[in-house]
Amino acid sequence: MLLTSPRAARTAARRAERARLTRVKFTFDAELWIWDLRRADSWTFVSLPTEVSAEIRELVGPTQPGFGSVRVRVTVGNTTWTTSVFPDTTRDSYSLPIKKAVRRAEALEAGDVTSVTVELTDS
């Protein structure tokens, strides 16, 4: 008879859940926009579609640390990086920051529409 501690069982459950989440990927087109509160700094984002955001909320649950952020791996054009998406209650979606280095590499600016792939990660 194999006995496991409650802690070991919780750890195994968390590992299984992370493995399940890392297989979830979404691809969509989105317009780049500049955050009004940081316009001078050119903080540029895309909004995830509301359907995608709803599915992510359902998958990850309501208790995410870091302001409800969710870790993701993102691909735009030929550029892939790891970041987080952040809940945006005004748009009822998640917002994804698009780094300046990515915008330069992919020749993107605010107002452009681009294809985005977002993959949930375990970290």
C-alpha positions as CSV (number, residue, x, y, z in Angstrom):
1,M,0.0,0.0,0.0
2,L,1.4,3.4,-1.1
3,L,0.8,6.3,1.2
4,T,1.4,9.9,0.2
5,S,1.2,12.9,2.3
6,P,-1.4,15.6,1.7
7,R,1.5,18.0,0.7
8,A,2.8,15.5,-1.9
9,A,-0.7,15.0,-3.3
10,R,-1.1,18.8,-3.6
11,T,2.3,19.1,-5.3
12,A,1.4,16.3,-7.8
13,A,-2.0,18.0,-8.5
14,R,-0.3,21.3,-9.2
15,R,2.2,19.7,-11.5
16,A,-0.5,18.0,-13.4
17,E,-2.5,21.2,-13.7
18,R,0.6,23.1,-15.0
19,A,1.3,20.4,-17.6
20,R,-2.3,20.7,-18.8
21,L,-2.1,24.5,-19.0
22,T,1.1,24.5,-21.0
23,R,-0.6,22.8,-23.9
24,V,-3.2,25.7,-24.2
25,K,-2.5,28.1,-27.1
26,F,-4.5,30.9,-28.7
27,T,-3.8,32.7,-32.0
28,F,-5.6,35.9,-33.0
29,D,-5.2,39.2,-34.7
30,A,-5.0,42.3,-32.6
31,E,-4.4,46.1,-32.9
32,L,-1.5,47.6,-31.0
33,W,-2.5,50.5,-28.7
34,I,-0.7,52.8,-26.3
35,W,-1.7,52.9,-22.6
36,D,-3.1,56.4,-22.0
37,L,-1.6,56.7,-18.5
38,R,1.9,55.9,-19.8
39,R,1.6,57.6,-23.2
40,A,4.9,59.5,-22.7
41,D,6.7,56.2,-22.1
42,S,5.1,54.5,-25.2
43,W,3.8,51.5,-23.2
44,T,2.3,49.5,-26.1
45,F,-0.2,46.6,-25.7
46,V,-2.7,44.4,-27.5
47,S,-5.9,43.3,-26.0
48,L,-6.7,39.6,-26.1
49,P,-10.2,38.9,-27.5
50,T,-12.9,38.7,-24.9
51,E,-13.6,35.0,-25.7
52,V,-9.9,34.1,-25.3
53,S,-9.7,36.1,-22.0
54,A,-12.8,34.3,-20.7
55,E,-11.3,30.9,-21.5
56,I,-8.0,31.9,-19.8
57,R,-9.9,33.0,-16.7
58,E,-11.8,29.7,-16.6
59,L,-8.6,27.7,-17.0
60,V,-6.4,29.5,-14.5
61,G,-9.1,30.3,-11.9
62,P,-9.7,33.4,-9.9
63,T,-6.7,33.5,-7.6
64,Q,-3.7,34.5,-9.5
65,P,-0.9,36.4,-7.8
66,G,0.6,39.6,-9.2
67,F,-2.6,41.6,-9.9
68,G,-4.2,38.6,-11.5
69,S,-1.5,38.3,-14.2
70,V,-1.0,35.1,-16.1
71,R,2.4,33.9,-17.4
72,V,2.5,33.3,-21.1
73,R,4.8,32.6,-24.0
74,V,4.1,35.0,-26.9
75,T,4.9,34.9,-30.6
76,V,4.5,37.9,-32.9
77,G,6.0,37.4,-36.3
78,N,9.3,35.8,-35.9
79,T,9.8,36.9,-32.3
80,T,8.9,34.8,-29.3
81,W,9.3,35.8,-25.6
82,T,7.9,35.1,-22.1
83,T,5.8,37.7,-20.3
84,S,2.5,38.0,-18.5
85,V,-1.0,39.1,-19.6
86,F,-2.8,41.4,-17.2
87,P,-6.5,41.7,-16.5
88,D,-8.1,44.8,-18.0
89,T,-11.5,45.4,-16.4
90,T,-12.3,48.3,-18.7
91,R,-12.0,46.1,-21.8
92,D,-13.2,42.8,-20.1
93,S,-10.1,41.1,-21.4
94,Y,-6.4,40.6,-20.7
95,S,-3.8,43.1,-22.0
96,L,-0.5,41.9,-23.4
97,P,2.5,44.3,-23.3
98,I,4.5,44.4,-26.6
99,K,8.1,45.3,-25.8
100,K,9.9,47.9,-27.8
101,A,12.4,45.4,-29.0
102,V,9.6,43.2,-30.4
103,R,8.0,46.3,-32.1
104,R,11.3,47.2,-33.7
105,A,12.1,43.6,-34.8
106,E,8.6,43.2,-36.3
107,A,8.3,46.8,-37.6
108,L,5.2,47.5,-35.6
109,E,3.7,50.6,-34.1
110,A,0.5,51.6,-32.4
111,G,-2.5,51.2,-34.7
112,D,-1.0,48.3,-36.6
113,V,-2.8,44.9,-36.6
114,T,-0.7,41.8,-36.1
115,S,-1.1,38.1,-35.6
116,V,-0.4,37.0,-32.0
117,T,0.0,33.6,-30.5
118,V,-0.3,33.3,-26.7
119,E,0.6,30.0,-24.9
120,L,-0.1,29.6,-21.2
121,T,3.1,28.6,-19.3
122,D,3.7,26.9,-16.0
123,S,5.9,29.6,-14.4
